[in-house]
Amino acid sequence: MSLSRRGLLAAGGAVSALAATGAAPASASPGHGHGRGRVRTGFDRLAADGYRLLRGRKVGVVTNPTGVTADVRHIVDVMHPDSRVNLTAVFGPEHGFRGTAQAGGSEGRYDDPATGLPVYDTYLKSGQELADVFTASGVDTVLFDIQDAGARFYTYIWTLYDCMEAAALAGKRLVVLDRPNPMTGRAALGPVLDPAFATFVGRREIAQAHGMTVAELALFFNAEFLHENPVRLEVVTMSGWRRSDFFDATGLPWVPPSPNMPTPETALVYSGTCLFEGTNLSEGRGTTRPFELLGAEGVDHRWAAAANALDLPGVAFREAYFAPTFSKFQGKTVGGVQVHVRDREVFDPVRTGIALLVTAKATWSGFAWRPDHWIDKLTGNTRVRTMIDAGADTDAVAGAWQEDLAAFRAKRRRYLRYGG
């Protein structure tokens, strides 16, 4: 299928977007997406167009194990032998290009055994330091293809932001290949980051669950945050994806974007239950259901009962006991809850996460925030922590962010590229 270009003016620089934005369904693919056709990712469309965007360019790609085709071949392994692409470098984020590192780790600088390509480490690099990596690699075009999880604190979107800023500093072009938001792109949810709390789990002012794809975020970042020095940005959108689609409607293979994001169901709850990283309770790392299992020593049936009494839409809570194999409470049996999403159409992960914090504090005397107030970095402000400490209920805490969220939603609307 031939691709059309549409010129978009953003942040004082020309931004080209490849592909139509209507996301019409493709032909049917039995067994996938409830009878709907398979989604074609940005890479699928780039390849189908003969890599026209990359002709005559020295290309480096920022990617990880999620950068795969529909038949689960890695895009680096597909492009490397193709004479139409001059792929000369790979840039690895957190967990690494091939995914060998756990949370908070990377693979360092090495030559990829499968292709011989040099792999440069980008983790925790930004600004001029990352620009120098791009310059040293000799590339003139940086390609970005990583599956996101839909939450502000999932760090790959900030890898994207840092790469955009660094590519602009280094005079490189940046091309973003789009992939679905696994929790849909229907709505933005939760508190908006206060810039005073900017870290690698939230560089800029977006909602906790942003409701955007990586290509949409790239357009947003370039126009709203990088407008003084925008990158030469091009995005390749998907075809066949609708904003209301959950991941299982896409027909695409799920590859865990990080070790503790094993399934699309994990991504569905993650933007809310990851808040437990900011407490002394386990967020389920070291179990087969991270972010769905939550608990600590001394927690009992009262937590699940209190959470269920709130009658939150689309979700129920089961009293659960588990023994993490690593991370908090390693090797110890703890009590807590398992989050069961019963109707994902009405489930609100962020509100659910707040409700679980409120009820955990109310039913377990041992509840405590992490001493470094990591919860403030995750929520992007002090209000969630201080309001819960003051005895506020779920409605009051959620009400405190509505004005900021409405403003973000209004800005976000300009950059959305898919219907449905």
Backbone hydrogen bonds in HBPLUS format (Angstrom, degrees):
<---DONOR---> <-ACCEPTOR-->    atom                        ^
c    i                          cat <-CA-CA->   ^        H-A-AA   ^      H-
h    n   atom  resd res      DA  || num        DHA   H-A  angle D-A-AA Bond
n    s   type  num  typ     dist DA aas  dist angle  dist       angle   num
A0019-ALA N   A0004-SER O   3.08 MM  15  5.45 157.6  2.13 161.7 168.0     1
A0006-ARG N   A0017-ALA O   3.20 MM  11  5.53 148.7  2.30 141.5 150.8     2
A0017-ALA N   A0006-ARG O   3.20 MM  11  5.53 168.1  2.22 151.0 154.7     3
A0008-LEU N   A0015-VAL O   2.86 MM   7  5.12 148.7  1.96 151.9 161.7     4
A0015-VAL N   A0008-LEU O   2.86 MM   7  5.12 166.2  1.88 174.5 170.4     5
A0010-ALA N   A0013-GLY O   3.20 MM   3  5.66 163.0  2.23 168.1 164.0     6
A0013-GLY N   A0010-ALA O   2.96 MM   3  5.66 167.7  1.98 125.4 129.0     7
A0016-SER N   A0233-LEU O   3.23 MM 217  6.71 139.0  2.41 151.9 154.9     8
A0235-VAL N   A0016-SER O   3.04 MM 219  6.62 147.4  2.15 148.7 158.6     9
A0018-LEU N   A0235-VAL O   2.70 MM 217  6.03 166.2  1.72 172.6 172.9    10
A0237-THR N   A0018-LEU O   3.22 MM 219  6.24 171.6  2.23 153.1 151.2    11
A0032-HIS N   A0029-SER O   3.17 MM   3  5.91 154.1  2.24 149.1 149.0    12
A0035-GLY N   A0032-HIS O   3.24 MM   3  6.10 137.4  2.43 123.5 129.9    13
A0036-ARG N   A0033-GLY O   3.00 MM   3  5.11 167.4  2.02 114.1 117.1    14
A0039-VAL N   A0250-THR O   2.82 MM 211  5.07 167.3  1.83 151.1 152.0    15
A0040-ARG N   A0239-SER O   2.93 MM 199  5.25 166.8  1.95 152.6 157.1    16
A0239-SER N   A0040-ARG O   3.06 MM 199  5.25 152.1  2.14 140.8 149.4    17
A0045-ARG N   A0041-THR O   3.10 MM   4  6.42 157.9  2.15 152.1 157.1    18
A0042-GLY N   A0178-ASP O   2.87 MM 136  4.60 171.0  1.87 148.5 145.7    19
A0046-LEU N   A0042-GLY O   2.91 MM   4  6.12 152.3  1.99 147.4 155.9    20
A0047-ALA N   A0043-PHE O   2.87 MM   4  6.05 170.2  1.88 163.1 163.9    21
A0048-ALA N   A0044-ASP O   2.96 MM   4  6.11 155.5  2.02 141.7 149.2    22
A0049-ASP N   A0045-ARG O   3.11 MM   4  6.20 133.3  2.34 135.6 146.1    23
A0049-ASP N   A0046-LEU O   3.23 MM   3  5.26 134.7  2.45  95.4 107.5    24
A0051-TYR N   A0046-LEU O   3.00 MM   5  5.28 156.4  2.06 153.4 151.0    25
A0050-GLY N   A0047-ALA O   2.89 MM   3  5.13 154.4  1.96 115.8 117.0    26
A0054-LEU N   A0051-TYR O   2.89 MM   3  5.46 149.4  1.98 116.8 126.1    27
A0055-ARG N   A0052-ARG O   3.31 MM   3  5.40 167.2  2.33 107.4 111.2    28
A0057-ARG N   A0054-LEU O   3.08 MM   3  5.43 149.6  2.18 141.9 137.1    29
A0140-ASP N   A0058-LYS O   2.90 MM  82  5.45 160.4  1.94 140.9 145.5    30
A0141-THR N   A0058-LYS O   3.13 MM  83  6.16 154.3  2.20 161.6 157.4    31
A0059-VAL N   A0086-ASN O   2.93 MM  27  5.96 173.7  1.94 156.5 158.0    32
A0088-THR N   A0059-VAL O   2.85 MM  29  5.84 165.6  1.87 160.8 164.8    33
A0060-GLY N   A0141-THR O   2.95 MM  81  6.34 157.7  2.00 164.7 171.4    34
A0143-LEU N   A0060-GLY O   2.76 MM  83  6.07 165.5  1.78 158.1 163.3    35
A0061-VAL N   A0089-ALA O   3.11 MM  28  6.55 150.9  2.20 137.2 139.1    36
A0091-PHE N   A0061-VAL O   2.81 MM  30  5.92 162.9  1.84 145.6 144.3    37
A0062-VAL N   A0143-LEU O   2.64 MM  81  6.01 165.7  1.66 171.7 173.2    38
A0145-ASP N   A0062-VAL O   3.02 MM  83  6.34 167.9  2.04 173.5 172.2    39
A0067-GLY N   A0064-ASN O   3.05 MM   3  5.84 173.6  2.05 132.4 134.5    40
A0068-VAL N   A0066-THR O   2.76 MM   2  5.53 132.5  1.98 111.3  96.0    41
A0075-ILE N   A0067-GLY O   2.82 MM   8  5.82 167.1  1.84 157.5 157.1    42
A0069-THR N   A0073-ARG O   2.84 MM   4  5.36 149.9  1.93 145.6 154.6    43
A0072-VAL N   A0069-THR O   2.95 MM   3  5.01 144.0  2.08 119.0 116.5    44
A0077-ASP N   A0074-HIS O   3.01 MM   3  5.28 115.9  2.43 102.8 117.8    45
A0078-VAL N   A0074-HIS O   3.00 MM   4  6.34 136.6  2.19 145.1 158.3    46
A0079-MET N   A0075-ILE O   2.84 MM   4  5.97 164.5  1.86 150.2 153.5    47
A0080-HIS N   A0076-VAL O   2.91 MM   4  5.75 159.9  1.95 147.3 153.0    48
A0082-ASP N   A0079-MET O   2.97 MM   3  5.13 147.4  2.08 109.8 120.3    49
A0085-VAL N   A0082-ASP O   3.12 MM   3  5.82 169.7  2.13 122.0 125.1    50
A0090-VAL N   A0118-PRO O   3.03 MM  28  6.29 154.6  2.10 162.3 164.2    51
A0120-TYR N   A0090-VAL O   2.79 MM  30  6.23 162.6  1.82 158.5 159.8    52
A0092-GLY N   A0120-TYR O   2.76 MM  28  6.04 158.0  1.80 162.1 169.8    53
A0122-THR N   A0092-GLY O   2.86 MM  30  5.76 172.3  1.86 163.0 160.8    54
A0096-GLY N   A0093-PRO O   2.89 MM   3  5.23 151.3  1.97 127.1 134.7    55
A0095-HIS N   A0105-GLY O   2.76 MM  10  5.54 176.7  1.76 155.1 154.2    56
A0101-ALA N   A0095-HIS O   3.12 MM   6  4.27 168.9  2.13 130.9 127.3    57
A0105-GLY N   A0102-GLN O   3.04 MM   3  5.58 129.9  2.30 147.9 145.0    58
A0110-TYR N   A0119-VAL O   3.16 MM   9  5.37 154.2  2.23 141.2 149.1    59
A0119-VAL N   A0110-TYR O   2.72 MM   9  5.37 163.8  1.74 171.8 174.5    60
A0112-ASP N   A0117-LEU O   2.82 MM   5  5.36 163.9  1.85 162.3 158.2    61
A0116-GLY N   A0112-ASP O   2.64 MM   4  4.94 149.0  1.73 152.7 160.1    62
A0125-LYS N   A0122-THR O   2.90 MM   3  5.30 156.0  1.96 140.3 137.6    63
A0130-LEU N   A0126-SER O   3.34 MM   4  4.81 159.6  2.38 104.3 108.1    64
A0131-ALA N   A0127-GLY O   2.95 MM   4  6.22 155.6  2.01 149.2 157.2    65
A0132-ASP N   A0128-GLN O   2.82 MM   4  5.99 149.5  1.91 147.8 154.5    66
A0133-VAL N   A0129-GLU O   3.31 MM   4  6.64 140.2  2.48 133.2 143.0    67
A0133-VAL N   A0130-LEU O   3.05 MM   3  4.99 122.5  2.39  93.5 108.3    68
A0134-PHE N   A0130-LEU O   3.08 MM   4  6.48 158.4  2.13 152.5 157.1    69
A0135-THR N   A0131-ALA O   2.92 MM   4  6.19 156.9  1.98 148.5 155.4    70
A0136-ALA N   A0132-ASP O   2.86 MM   4  5.99 162.7  1.89 146.3 151.0    71
A0137-SER N   A0133-VAL O   3.05 MM   4  6.22 142.0  2.20 144.0 153.6    72
A0138-GLY N   A0135-THR O   3.14 MM   3  5.52 146.8  2.25 107.8 116.8    73
A0173-ARG N   A0140-ASP O   3.05 MM  33  6.37 171.2  2.06 153.9 152.6    74
A0142-VAL N   A0173-ARG O   2.76 MM  31  6.13 167.7  1.78 160.4 162.6    75
A0175-VAL N   A0142-VAL O   2.83 MM  33  6.23 159.3  1.87 155.3 161.4    76
A0144-PHE N   A0175-VAL O   2.82 MM  31  6.18 154.4  1.88 164.1 166.8    77
A0177-LEU N   A0144-PHE O   2.93 MM  33  6.06 176.6  1.94 173.1 172.0    78
A0154-TYR N   A0151-ALA O   3.11 MM   3  5.42 166.5  2.13 112.8 116.0    79
A0152-ARG N   A0208-GLN O   2.71 MM  56  4.86 164.6  1.73 141.0 143.5    80
A0158-TRP N   A0155-THR O   2.94 MM   3  5.25 134.4  2.15 105.7 118.8    81
A0159-THR N   A0155-THR O   2.96 MM   4  6.38 138.5  2.13 146.4 159.4    82
A0160-LEU N   A0156-TYR O   2.98 MM   4  6.28 152.1  2.06 141.1 147.9    83
A0161-TYR N   A0157-ILE O   3.00 MM   4  6.28 156.0  2.06 133.2 139.4    84
A0162-ASP N   A0158-TRP O   2.84 MM   4  5.94 167.3  1.85 144.3 147.8    85
A0163-CYS N   A0159-THR O   2.86 MM   4  6.02 154.0  1.92 146.4 154.0    86
A0164-MET N   A0160-LEU O   2.88 MM   4  6.14 153.2  1.95 153.7 161.1    87
A0165-GLU N   A0161-TYR O   2.99 MM   4  6.30 166.2  2.01 155.6 158.5    88
A0166-ALA N   A0162-ASP O   2.88 MM   4  6.01 162.6  1.91 148.7 154.1    89
A0167-ALA N   A0163-CYS O   2.77 MM   4  5.77 156.9  1.82 144.4 151.3    90
A0168-ALA N   A0164-MET O   3.06 MM   4  6.24 155.1  2.12 145.7 151.7    91
A0169-LEU N   A0165-GLU O   3.13 MM   4  6.42 156.2  2.19 142.9 149.4    92
A0170-ALA N   A0166-ALA O   2.87 MM   4  6.11 148.1  1.98 148.0 157.2    93
A0171-GLY N   A0167-ALA O   2.92 MM   4  5.89 108.6  2.44 136.0 152.0    94
A0172-LYS N   A0167-ALA O   2.77 MM   5  4.80 163.2  1.80 148.4 148.5    95
A0171-GLY N   A0168-ALA O   3.24 MM   3  5.08 154.4  2.31  97.0 104.6    96
A0174-LEU N   A0232-ARG O   2.93 MM  58  6.14 169.7  1.94 159.8 161.9    97
A0234-GLU N   A0174-LEU O   2.99 MM  60  6.42 149.8  2.08 156.5 162.1    98
A0176-VAL N   A0234-GLU O   2.86 MM  58  6.38 154.2  1.93 154.3 161.1    99
A0236-VAL N   A0176-VAL O   2.86 MM  60  6.24 159.6  1.90 167.1 168.0   100
A0178-ASP N   A0236-VAL O   3.06 MM  58  6.05 167.8  2.07 165.5 164.0   101
A0184-THR N   A0181-ASN O   3.05 MM   3  5.28 150.2  2.14 125.5 124.1   102
A0185-GLY N   A0243-ARG O   2.81 MM  58  4.57 165.9  1.83 141.1 144.4   103
A0189-LEU N   A0209-ALA O   2.82 MM  20  4.98 157.2  1.87 143.2 151.1   104
A0209-ALA N   A0189-LEU O   2.97 MM  20  4.98 161.4  2.00 155.2 151.8   105
A0208-GLN N   A0191-PRO O   2.98 MM  17  5.72 126.5  2.28 139.4 153.2   106
A0193-LEU N   A0206-ILE O   3.26 MM  13  5.86 159.5  2.30 137.9 138.1   107
A0194-ASP N   A0380-GLY O   2.80 MM 186  5.44 160.2  1.84 141.0 146.4   108
A0197-PHE N   A0194-ASP O   2.80 MM   3  5.72 171.0  1.81 135.8 138.8   109
A0198-ALA N   A0195-PRO O   3.21 MM   3  5.22 152.5  2.29 117.2 113.2   110
A0199-THR N   A0202-GLY O   2.94 MM   3  5.17 150.5  2.03 119.7 126.7   111
A0202-GLY N   A0199-THR O   3.00 MM   3  5.17 148.4  2.10 112.5 114.0   112
A0206-ILE N   A0204-ARG O   2.99 MM   2  6.10 121.2  2.35 114.4  99.0   113
A0217-LEU N   A0213-THR O   2.89 MM   4  6.16 158.8  1.93 152.5 158.9   114
A0218-ALA N   A0214-VAL O   2.89 MM   4  6.09 150.9  1.97 142.4 150.3   115
A0219-LEU N   A0215-ALA O   3.10 MM   4  6.41 158.3  2.15 148.7 153.0   116
A0220-PHE N   A0216-GLU O   2.95 MM   4  6.19 158.6  2.00 148.4 154.9   117
A0221-PHE N   A0217-LEU O   2.70 MM   4  5.92 171.6  1.71 161.3 162.8   118
A0222-ASN N   A0218-ALA O   3.00 MM   4  6.10 166.6  2.02 149.3 152.9   119
A0223-ALA N   A0219-LEU O   3.17 MM   4  6.29 160.0  2.21 146.2 150.9   120
A0224-GLU N   A0220-PHE O   2.82 MM   4  5.76 167.8  1.83 162.3 166.4   121
A0225-PHE N   A0221-PHE O   2.91 MM   4  5.15 152.7  1.99 132.4 141.1   122
A0226-LEU N   A0221-PHE O   2.98 MM   5  6.20 141.5  2.13 158.0 161.7   123
A0229-ASN N   A0226-LEU O   3.03 MM   3  5.59 141.5  2.19 115.2 125.2   124
A0245-ASP N   A0242-ARG O   2.94 MM   3  5.42 167.9  1.95 121.6 125.0   125
A0243-ARG N   A0419-GLY O   2.87 MM 176  5.92 164.9  1.90 144.4 149.2   126
A0249-ALA N   A0246-PHE O   3.01 MM   3  5.66 163.0  2.04 121.0 126.6   127
A0250-THR N   A0247-PHE O   3.02 MM   3  5.53 167.8  2.04 120.9 123.9   128
A0261-MET N   A0258-SER O   3.02 MM   3  5.40 152.5  2.09 130.3 126.4   129
A0266-THR N   A0263-THR O   3.06 MM   3  5.27 132.9  2.29 101.4 113.3   130
A0268-LEU N   A0264-PRO O   3.08 MM   4  6.40 140.3  2.24 141.4 152.5   131
A0269-VAL N   A0266-THR O   3.20 MM   3  5.65 132.9  2.43 107.5 117.7   132
A0270-TYR N   A0266-THR O   2.96 MM   4  5.89 141.8  2.11 150.2 162.2   133
A0272-GLY N   A0269-VAL O   2.98 MM   3  5.82 161.7  2.02 127.1 133.1   134
A0273-THR N   A0269-VAL O   3.05 MM   4  6.11 167.6  2.07 156.5 157.6   135
A0274-CYS N   A0270-TYR O   3.05 MM   4  5.31 150.5  2.14 137.4 140.3   136
A0275-LEU N   A0272-GLY O   3.29 MM   3  6.04 163.6  2.32 114.7 119.6   137
A0276-PHE N   A0273-THR O   3.04 MM   3  5.82 168.6  2.06 120.7 123.9   138
A0277-GLU N   A0274-CYS O   2.93 MM   3  5.69 168.6  1.94 122.5 126.2   139
A0278-GLY N   A0275-LEU O   2.94 MM   3  5.64 157.5  1.99 116.9 123.5   140
A0279-THR N   A0276-PHE O   3.12 MM   3  5.11 159.9  2.16 109.0 109.5   141
A0370-ARG N   A0278-GLY O   2.87 MM  92  5.35 167.1  1.89 126.9 126.2   142
A0280-ASN N   A0368-ALA O   2.96 MM  88  5.67 134.6  2.17 163.5 159.9   143
A0282-SER N   A0295-GLY O   2.67 MM  13  5.21 160.0  1.70 171.7 164.4   144
A0295-GLY N   A0282-SER O   3.17 MM  13  5.21 154.0  2.24 131.9 138.0   145
A0291-PHE N   A0283-GLU O   2.75 MM   8  5.21 153.6  1.82 149.1 157.2   146
A0287-THR N   A0284-GLY O   3.14 MM   3  5.64 131.1  2.39 141.6 138.2   147
A0325-THR N   A0286-GLY O   2.85 MM  39  4.62 166.2  1.87 120.5 124.1   148
A0292-GLU N   A0289-ARG O   3.14 MM   3  5.41 157.1  2.19 124.1 129.3   149
A0293-LEU N   A0289-ARG O   3.04 MM   4  5.91 144.0  2.18 176.1 172.8   150
A0339-VAL N   A0292-GLU O   2.78 MM  47  5.00 156.9  1.83 142.4 150.2   151
A0294-LEU N   A0337-VAL O   2.99 MM  43  5.51 160.5  2.03 161.4 166.3   152
A0337-VAL N   A0294-LEU O   2.91 MM  43  5.51 148.2  2.01 151.5 161.9   153
A0296-ALA N   A0335-GLY O   2.89 MM  39  5.60 147.6  1.99 161.7 159.5   154
A0299-VAL N   A0296-ALA O   3.27 MM   3  5.72 167.5  2.28 128.9 130.2   155
A0335-GLY N   A0296-ALA O   3.15 MM  39  5.60 153.7  2.22 129.9 127.2   156
A0303-TRP N   A0300-ASP O   3.32 MM   3  6.42 159.4  2.37 130.8 132.0   157
A0305-ALA N   A0301-HIS O   3.17 MM   4  6.38 164.7  2.20 155.1 159.8   158
A0306-ALA N   A0302-ARG O   2.96 MM   4  6.08 156.6  2.01 143.6 149.4   159
A0307-ALA N   A0303-TRP O   2.93 MM   4  6.19 162.6  1.96 158.0 162.9   160
A0308-ASN N   A0304-ALA O   2.89 MM   4  6.03 163.6  1.92 151.9 156.4   161
A0309-ALA N   A0305-ALA O   3.01 MM   4  6.12 143.4  2.15 139.8 149.6   162
A0310-LEU N   A0307-ALA O   3.20 MM   3  5.57 152.9  2.28 106.5 114.2   163
A0311-ASP N   A0308-ASN O   3.00 MM   3  5.52 158.5  2.05 115.1 121.8   164
A0342-ARG N   A0314-GLY O   2.77 MM  28  5.10 144.4  1.90 127.6 136.9   165
A0343-ASP N   A0314-GLY O   3.16 MM  29  4.24 164.8  2.18 116.0 114.2   166
A0316-ALA N   A0340-HIS O   2.93 MM  24  5.25 157.0  1.99 145.9 153.5   167
A0340-HIS N   A0316-ALA O   2.90 MM  24  5.25 164.3  1.92 172.4 167.4   168
A0318-ARG N   A0338-GLN O   3.04 MM  20  5.14 164.2  2.06 144.9 149.2   169
A0338-GLN N   A0318-ARG O   2.85 MM  20  5.14 141.6  2.00 139.5 151.6   170
A0320-ALA N   A0336-GLY O   2.97 MM  16  5.23 167.3  1.98 124.4 125.0   171
A0336-GLY N   A0320-ALA O   2.78 MM  16  5.23 135.1  1.98 162.5 163.6   172
A0322-PHE N   A0334-VAL O   3.05 MM  12  5.57 151.7  2.13 146.9 155.8   173
A0334-VAL N   A0322-PHE O   2.79 MM  12  5.57 168.8  1.81 158.7 159.7   174
A0331-GLY N   A0324-PRO O   2.65 MM   7  5.71 168.9  1.66 176.5 173.0   175
A0332-LYS N   A0329-PHE O   2.97 MM   3  5.33 166.3  1.99 136.4 135.7   176
A0346-VAL N   A0343-ASP O   3.23 MM   3  6.00 149.5  2.33 118.3 124.0   177
A0347-PHE N   A0343-ASP O   3.18 MM   4  6.19 128.9  2.46 142.0 155.6   178
A0352-THR N   A0348-ASP O   3.02 MM   4  6.10 155.0  2.08 149.5 157.4   179
A0353-GLY N   A0349-PRO O   2.90 MM   4  6.10 152.6  1.98 142.6 149.5   180
A0354-ILE N   A0350-VAL O   3.03 MM   4  6.39 156.7  2.09 152.1 157.8   181
A0355-ALA N   A0351-ARG O   2.94 MM   4  6.19 161.8  1.97 149.3 154.5   182
A0356-LEU N   A0352-THR O   2.94 MM   4  6.19 151.2  2.03 149.6 157.1   183
A0357-LEU N   A0353-GLY O   3.07 MM   4  6.36 148.1  2.17 142.9 151.2   184
A0357-LEU N   A0354-ILE O   3.10 MM   3  5.11 118.3  2.50  95.0 110.2   185
A0358-VAL N   A0354-ILE O   2.91 MM   4  6.23 165.4  1.94 157.9 161.5   186
A0359-THR N   A0355-ALA O   2.96 MM   4  6.14 166.6  1.98 149.2 152.7   187
A0360-ALA N   A0356-LEU O   2.89 MM   4  5.84 150.1  1.98 138.7 147.4   188
A0361-LYS N   A0357-LEU O   3.05 MM   4  6.20 164.3  2.07 150.7 154.2   189
A0362-ALA N   A0358-VAL O   3.11 MM   4  6.29 145.4  2.23 138.3 148.2   190
A0363-THR N   A0359-THR O   3.00 MM   4  6.03 138.8  2.17 143.3 151.9   191
A0364-TRP N   A0360-ALA O   3.02 MM   4  5.79 136.0  2.22 148.2 154.9   192
A0367-PHE N   A0364-TRP O   3.21 MM   3  5.79 170.2  2.22 120.4 122.1   193
A0373-HIS N   A0370-ARG O   2.86 MM   3  5.41 159.6  1.91 128.5 130.4   194
A0376-ASP N   A0373-HIS O   2.98 MM   3  5.67 146.1  2.10 116.4 123.9   195
A0377-LYS N   A0374-TRP O   2.95 MM   3  5.20 127.6  2.24 102.6 116.5   196
A0378-LEU N   A0374-TRP O   3.07 MM   4  6.46 153.7  2.14 152.0 159.8   197
A0379-THR N   A0375-ILE O   2.90 MM   4  6.09 165.5  1.92 153.8 157.2   198
A0380-GLY N   A0376-ASP O   2.82 MM   4  5.46 128.5  2.09 125.6 139.2   199
A0386-THR N   A0382-THR O   2.98 MM   4  6.11 177.6  1.98 167.3 167.6   200
A0387-MET N   A0383-ARG O   2.79 MM   4  5.67 159.2  1.84 150.4 156.2   201
A0388-ILE N   A0384-VAL O   3.09 MM   4  6.14 162.9  2.12 146.1 150.9   202
A0389-ASP N   A0385-ARG O   2.94 MM   4  6.13 161.1  1.97 151.1 157.0   203
A0390-ALA N   A0386-THR O   3.01 MM   4  6.12 135.7  2.21 133.9 145.3   204
A0390-ALA N   A0387-MET O   3.11 MM   3  4.98 124.6  2.44  90.1 104.7   205
A0392-ALA N   A0387-MET O   2.92 MM   5  5.33 163.1  1.95 154.5 148.9   206
A0391-GLY N   A0388-ILE O   3.01 MM   3  5.14 161.0  2.05 106.7 112.4   207
A0397-VAL N   A0393-ASP O   3.10 MM   4  6.38 164.6  2.13 158.5 162.7   208
A0398-ALA N   A0394-THR O   2.96 MM   4  6.11 171.7  1.97 157.2 159.7   209
A0399-GLY N   A0395-ASP O   2.86 MM   4  5.93 147.4  1.97 142.3 151.9   210
A0400-ALA N   A0396-ALA O   3.26 MM   4  6.44 133.7  2.49 139.8 149.4   211
A0400-ALA N   A0397-VAL O   3.20 MM   3  5.43 139.4  2.38 101.2 111.8   212
A0401-TRP N   A0398-ALA O   3.34 MM   3  5.92 159.1  2.39 112.3 117.4   213
A0402-GLN N   A0399-GLY O   3.40 MM   3  5.46 164.0  2.42 105.9 110.5   214
A0405-LEU N   A0401-TRP O   2.97 MM   4  6.07 159.4  2.01 156.4 163.2   215
A0406-ALA N   A0402-GLN O   2.93 MM   4  6.06 155.9  1.99 147.0 152.6   216
A0407-ALA N   A0403-GLU O   3.22 MM   4  6.52 154.1  2.30 145.2 151.4   217
A0408-PHE N   A0404-ASP O   3.01 MM   4  6.34 156.1  2.07 148.5 155.2   218
A0409-ARG N   A0405-LEU O   2.87 MM   4  6.10 163.3  1.90 155.1 159.5   219
A0410-ALA N   A0406-ALA O   3.11 MM   4  6.30 150.2  2.20 141.9 149.1   220
A0411-LYS N   A0407-ALA O   3.19 MM   4  6.52 157.3  2.25 146.7 151.8   221
A0412-ARG N   A0408-PHE O   2.81 MM   4  5.97 169.8  1.82 161.4 164.8   222
A0413-ARG N   A0409-ARG O   3.17 MM   4  6.22 147.2  2.28 142.7 148.6   223
A0414-ARG N   A0411-LYS O   3.21 MM   3  6.03 150.3  2.31 121.5 126.8   224
A0415-TYR N   A0412-ARG O   2.99 MM   3  5.73 158.8  2.04 124.9 130.8   225
